[in-house]
């Protein structure tokens, strides 16, 4: 194949890949086909190795999206950090006690912790 014919074939190949990836619902392949092909050419990968790279990229991206979707669907409560704790809500809680609880040493010792109060959280 001549260089001129090869250059004409590239846009057609890109269009065919994009159309097939859309039909087969392969968004990662559609988005990354050019990058993956360039990397494969640079590394002189075999056709099988290139195909493995493409399919692995699609699987990895699907797994990442799946994890994000599952966490979102789980509707976990928002993350709360000790740094955001409003000390004015519990004036009897001393900084020393809070520091002891935050250290987690009581967990290592097997000591119990009982929290009493309103179950509402903000």
Helices and strands as residue ranges (DSSP letters): H 3-23, H 27-43, H 47-74, G 82-84, G 87-89, H 95-103, H 105-108
